């Protein structure tokens, strides 16, 4: 026990957090490369997008224009 918190589920929690970070990273890469006419983005900009996605309350507001641009180019079903 660390800080009165049980560590019984730590492997599952680690796996979930790792999968969560992987999904955030892949989403950030997809958002940065969604516009084919844009110049290639730097790793710093992609990491910044990932950080904004991690803190989604501020991130979605900050990335709103980029998200709307991707949604406008997505074909409707």
N, C-alpha and C positions, 0 to 999 in steps of 0.2 A: 504494500500500500504506500502510495506517495501522496502526501497531503490529504489523507483520509479518502482518497479516490482509489477504487479498486482497479487493478491492472489486468483483470481476467480477460477482458475483451480487447486488449491492445493490438493483437495482430489483425483483427477484423477492422478496428478503427484505423490502423495504419493503412491497410489496403483500401479502405473507403476514401481516406484523405488523398492517397496517391492517385486513385482513379479520378477523384474530383479535380485535382491539379492537372492531370493529363487532359481531361475534358476541357478545362478552362484554357489550357495552352493550345489545343487543337482549334477551339473556337476563335481564339485571338488570331491565330494564323489564317483561318478562313476569312475572318473579317478584314484582315489587312490585305489579302490577295483577292478579294471579291471583285474589285474594279480592275479589269484587264488593261485599261488605258492608263492607269496610275503607274508611277515609277516604283521600282522595287523598294520595299520598306526595310528599315534597319532593324536589327535585333532589339535595340532599345525601345523603338516604337511598339514592336510586338509585345515586349515585356510590359510596357506601360499599359497597353490594351488589356493584357492578362491581369494586371493588378487592378485595373478598373472593373473588370468582370468579377474578380474575386470580391471586391467591395461593391456589390451589385446595386445597392441603393444609390450611390453616387455615380457608379459606372454606367448604368443604363441611361441616366440623365445626361452624362457627359458624352456618351457614344450615340446619342439619339439620332443625329443626322446620318451617321454611318449606317446604323441599323435600318433606318427608313430607306436609304439608298439601296441597300441589299434587298429589302423587301419589295421595292419597286421593280427591281430587275428579275425577281423570282416569278416564274410563270405560275399563274393561278390554276388550280385544279378544277 
